[in-house]
Amino acid sequence: MSIKELLQQYETAEVLVRQLKTEYEKELEQIDALRSPLSGDGQPGSKTVSKSVERQALKLAEKAEELKQAEADAIAWRQYIFSLVHSVPDVRGAILYERYVNLRKWDDVADAVGYSRSRVHELHNEAIDFLEKNKSPDTIGHSTVLL
Protein backbone atom coordinates (compact mmCIF):
# COMPACT_ATOMS: atom_id res chain seq x y z
CA MET A 1 0.00 0.00 0.00
CA SER A 2 1.40 3.40 -0.95
CA ILE A 3 1.70 6.24 1.54
CA LYS A 4 -1.10 8.14 -0.19
CA GLU A 5 -3.42 5.11 -0.08
CA LEU A 6 -2.52 4.66 3.56
CA LEU A 7 -3.38 8.27 4.34
CA GLN A 8 -6.76 7.83 2.67
CA GLN A 9 -7.75 4.93 4.92
CA TYR A 10 -9.26 7.18 7.62
CA GLU A 11 -11.59 8.79 5.10
CA THR A 12 -12.56 5.35 3.80
CA ALA A 13 -13.30 4.25 7.37
CA GLU A 14 -15.42 7.36 7.98
CA VAL A 15 -17.42 6.72 4.80
CA LEU A 16 -18.14 3.21 6.04
CA VAL A 17 -19.29 4.55 9.43
CA ARG A 18 -21.70 6.98 7.74
CA GLN A 19 -23.05 4.19 5.53
CA LEU A 20 -23.59 1.87 8.50
CA LYS A 21 -25.31 4.64 10.48
CA THR A 22 -27.72 5.15 7.61
CA GLU A 23 -28.43 1.42 7.42
CA TYR A 24 -28.93 1.28 11.20
CA GLU A 25 -31.43 4.14 11.05
CA LYS A 26 -33.33 2.37 8.25
CA GLU A 27 -33.52 -0.81 10.31
CA LEU A 28 -34.84 1.21 13.24
CA GLU A 29 -37.49 2.83 11.04
CA GLN A 30 -38.57 -0.60 9.79
CA ILE A 31 -39.06 -1.80 13.36
CA ASP A 32 -41.12 1.28 14.16
CA ALA A 33 -43.22 0.70 11.05
CA LEU A 34 -43.85 -2.93 12.00
CA ARG A 35 -44.82 -2.00 15.55
CA SER A 36 -47.35 0.65 14.55
CA PRO A 37 -50.22 -1.55 13.26
CA LEU A 38 -52.37 -2.12 16.31
CA SER A 39 -55.76 -3.75 16.68
CA GLY A 40 -58.69 -1.84 18.16
CA ASP A 41 -57.77 -2.79 21.75
CA GLY A 42 -54.24 -1.40 21.41
CA GLN A 43 -52.59 -4.81 21.16
CA PRO A 44 -50.48 -5.99 18.22
CA GLY A 45 -52.69 -7.21 15.42
CA SER A 46 -50.98 -10.58 14.91
CA LYS A 47 -48.17 -12.86 15.89
CA THR A 48 -46.71 -12.32 12.41
CA VAL A 49 -46.03 -8.67 13.26
CA SER A 50 -44.36 -9.76 16.51
CA LYS A 51 -42.09 -12.25 14.68
CA SER A 52 -41.22 -9.61 12.08
CA VAL A 53 -40.29 -7.17 14.84
CA GLU A 54 -38.10 -9.85 16.45
CA ARG A 55 -36.29 -10.52 13.15
CA GLN A 56 -35.78 -6.81 12.56
CA ALA A 57 -34.54 -6.37 16.13
CA LEU A 58 -31.93 -9.08 15.57
CA LYS A 59 -30.82 -7.38 12.34
CA LEU A 60 -30.68 -4.09 14.22
CA ALA A 61 -28.47 -5.61 16.92
CA GLU A 62 -26.13 -7.03 14.27
CA LYS A 63 -25.97 -3.68 12.51
CA ALA A 64 -25.25 -1.93 15.83
CA GLU A 65 -22.32 -4.28 16.47
CA GLU A 66 -20.99 -3.75 12.95
CA LEU A 67 -21.29 0.01 13.41
CA LYS A 68 -19.49 -0.13 16.75
CA GLN A 69 -16.58 -2.01 15.16
CA ALA A 70 -16.43 0.38 12.20
CA GLU A 71 -16.32 3.36 14.58
CA ALA A 72 -13.48 1.75 16.53
CA ASP A 73 -11.59 1.11 13.29
CA ALA A 74 -12.11 4.73 12.19
CA ILE A 75 -10.73 5.99 15.50
CA ALA A 76 -7.70 3.72 15.17
CA TRP A 77 -7.07 4.93 11.61
CA ARG A 78 -7.43 8.57 12.68
CA GLN A 79 -4.88 8.08 15.47
CA TYR A 80 -2.47 6.29 13.16
CA ILE A 81 -2.79 8.88 10.40
CA PHE A 82 -2.39 11.66 12.96
CA SER A 83 0.88 10.17 14.19
CA LEU A 84 2.08 9.68 10.64
CA VAL A 85 1.40 13.25 9.49
CA HIS A 86 2.70 14.64 12.78
CA SER A 87 6.14 13.36 11.77
CA VAL A 88 6.17 15.61 8.69
CA PRO A 89 7.80 19.00 9.36
CA ASP A 90 6.47 22.52 8.81
CA VAL A 91 3.56 23.43 6.57
CA ARG A 92 3.82 20.12 4.73
CA GLY A 93 2.63 18.31 7.85
CA ALA A 94 -0.14 20.86 8.29
CA ILE A 95 -1.30 20.19 4.74
CA LEU A 96 -1.42 16.45 5.35
CA TYR A 97 -3.22 17.06 8.64
CA GLU A 98 -5.89 19.22 7.05
CA ARG A 99 -6.38 16.86 4.13
CA TYR A 100 -6.19 13.44 5.79
CA VAL A 101 -7.11 14.00 9.44
CA ASN A 102 -9.60 16.86 9.13
CA LEU A 103 -10.75 15.48 5.74
CA ARG A 104 -10.85 18.89 4.10
CA LYS A 105 -11.21 19.57 0.38
CA TRP A 106 -8.18 21.01 -1.44
CA ASP A 107 -9.53 24.57 -1.56
CA ASP A 108 -10.20 24.46 2.18
CA VAL A 109 -6.71 23.10 2.83
CA ALA A 110 -5.24 25.98 0.81
CA ASP A 111 -7.29 28.50 2.81
CA ALA A 112 -6.28 26.89 6.12
CA VAL A 113 -2.53 27.05 5.41
CA GLY A 114 -2.55 30.32 3.47
CA TYR A 115 -1.13 29.08 0.18
CA SER A 116 -2.50 28.79 -3.33
CA ARG A 117 -4.06 25.51 -4.32
CA SER A 118 -1.23 24.78 -6.77
CA ARG A 119 1.40 25.46 -4.10
CA VAL A 120 -0.49 23.23 -1.66
CA HIS A 121 -0.33 20.40 -4.22
CA GLU A 122 3.42 20.89 -4.63
CA LEU A 123 3.95 20.85 -0.86
CA HIS A 124 1.64 17.85 -0.54
CA ASN A 125 3.78 15.92 -3.02
CA GLU A 126 6.91 16.89 -1.07
CA ALA A 127 5.26 15.65 2.13
CA ILE A 128 4.38 12.33 0.49
CA ASP A 129 7.99 12.01 -0.71
CA PHE A 130 9.21 12.78 2.81
CA LEU A 131 7.05 10.01 4.27
CA GLU A 132 8.11 7.52 1.62
CA LYS A 133 11.78 8.22 2.37
CA ASN A 134 11.52 8.40 6.16
CA LYS A 135 9.01 5.75 7.14
CA SER A 136 10.21 2.21 7.51
CA PRO A 137 8.21 -0.61 5.94
CA ASP A 138 7.53 -1.93 9.46
CA THR A 139 5.86 1.33 10.47
CA ILE A 140 3.74 1.35 7.35
CA GLY A 141 2.99 -2.35 7.54
CA HIS A 142 1.72 -1.93 11.10
CA SER A 143 -1.34 -0.11 9.81
CA THR A 144 -2.44 -3.03 7.67
CA VAL A 145 -3.54 -4.75 10.88
CA LEU A 146 -6.59 -2.48 10.67
CA LEU A 147 -7.53 -3.65 7.18
C-alpha positions in Angstrom: 0.0 0.0 0.0 1.4 3.4 -1.0 1.7 6.2 1.5 -1.1 8.1 -0.2 -3.4 5.1 -0.1 -2.5 4.7 3.6 -3.4 8.3 4.3 -6.8 7.8 2.7 -7.8 4.9 4.9 -9.3 7.2 7.6 -11.6 8.8 5.1 -12.6 5.3 3.8 -13.3 4.3 7.4 -15.4 7.4 8.0 -17.4 6.7 4.8 -18.1 3.2 6.0 -19.3 4.5 9.4 -21.7 7.0 7.7 -23.0 4.2 5.5 -23.6 1.9 8.5 -25.3 4.6 10.5 -27.7 5.1 7.6 -28.4 1.4 7.4 -28.9 1.3 11.2 -31.4 4.1 11.1 -33.3 2.4 8.2 -33.5 -0.8 10.3 -34.8 1.2 13.2 -37.5 2.8 11.0 -38.6 -0.6 9.8 -39.1 -1.8 13.4 -41.1 1.3 14.2 -43.2 0.7 11.0 -43.8 -2.9 12.0 -44.8 -2.0 15.6 -47.4 0.6 14.6 -50.2 -1.5 13.3 -52.4 -2.1 16.3 -55.8 -3.7 16.7 -58.7 -1.8 18.2 -57.8 -2.8 21.7 -54.2 -1.4 21.4 -52.6 -4.8 21.2 -50.5 -6.0 18.2 -52.7 -7.2 15.4 -51.0 -10.6 14.9 -48.2 -12.9 15.9 -46.7 -12.3 12.4 -46.0 -8.7 13.3 -44.4 -9.8 16.5 -42.1 -12.2 14.7 -41.2 -9.6 12.1 -40.3 -7.2 14.8 -38.1 -9.9 16.4 -36.3 -10.5 13.1 -35.8 -6.8 12.6 -34.5 -6.4 16.1 -31.9 -9.1 15.6 -30.8 -7.4 12.3 -30.7 -4.1 14.2 -28.5 -5.6 16.9 -26.1 -7.0 14.3 -26.0 -3.7 12.5 -25.2 -1.9 15.8 -22.3 -4.3 16.5 -21.0 -3.8 12.9 -21.3 0.0 13.4 -19.5 -0.1 16.7 -16.6 -2.0 15.2 -16.4 0.4 12.2 -16.3 3.4 14.6 -13.5 1.7 16.5 -11.6 1.1 13.3 -12.1 4.7 12.2 -10.7 6.0 15.5 -7.7 3.7 15.2 -7.1 4.9 11.6 -7.4 8.6 12.7 -4.9 8.1 15.5 -2.5 6.3 13.2 -2.8 8.9 10.4 -2.4 11.7 13.0 0.9 10.2 14.2 2.1 9.7 10.6 1.4 13.2 9.5 2.7 14.6 12.8 6.1 13.4 11.8 6.2 15.6 8.7 7.8 19.0 9.4 6.5 22.5 8.8 3.6 23.4 6.6 3.8 20.1 4.7 2.6 18.3 7.8 -0.1 20.9 8.3 -1.3 20.2 4.7 -1.4 16.5 5.4 -3.2 17.1 8.6 -5.9 19.2 7.0 -6.4 16.9 4.1 -6.2 13.4 5.8 -7.1 14.0 9.4 -9.6 16.9 9.1 -10.8 15.5 5.7 -10.9 18.9 4.1 -11.2 19.6 0.4 -8.2 21.0 -1.4 -9.5 24.6 -1.6 -10.2 24.5 2.2 -6.7 23.1 2.8 -5.2 26.0 0.8 -7.3 28.5 2.8 -6.3 26.9 6.1 -2.5 27.1 5.4 -2.6 30.3 3.5 -1.1 29.1 0.2 -2.5 28.8 -3.3 -4.1 25.5 -4.3 -1.2 24.8 -6.8 1.4 25.5 -4.1 -0.5 23.2 -1.7 -0.3 20.4 -4.2 3.4 20.9 -4.6 3.9 20.9 -0.9 1.6 17.8 -0.5 3.8 15.9 -3.0 6.9 16.9 -1.1 5.3 15.6 2.1 4.4 12.3 0.5 8.0 12.0 -0.7 9.2 12.8 2.8 7.0 10.0 4.3 8.1 7.5 1.6 11.8 8.2 2.4 11.5 8.4 6.2 9.0 5.8 7.1 10.2 2.2 7.5 8.2 -0.6 5.9 7.5 -1.9 9.5 5.9 1.3 10.5 3.7 1.4 7.3 3.0 -2.4 7.5 1.7 -1.9 11.1 -1.3 -0.1 9.8 -2.4 -3.0 7.7 -3.5 -4.7 10.9 -6.6 -2.5 10.7 -7.5 -3.6 7.2 
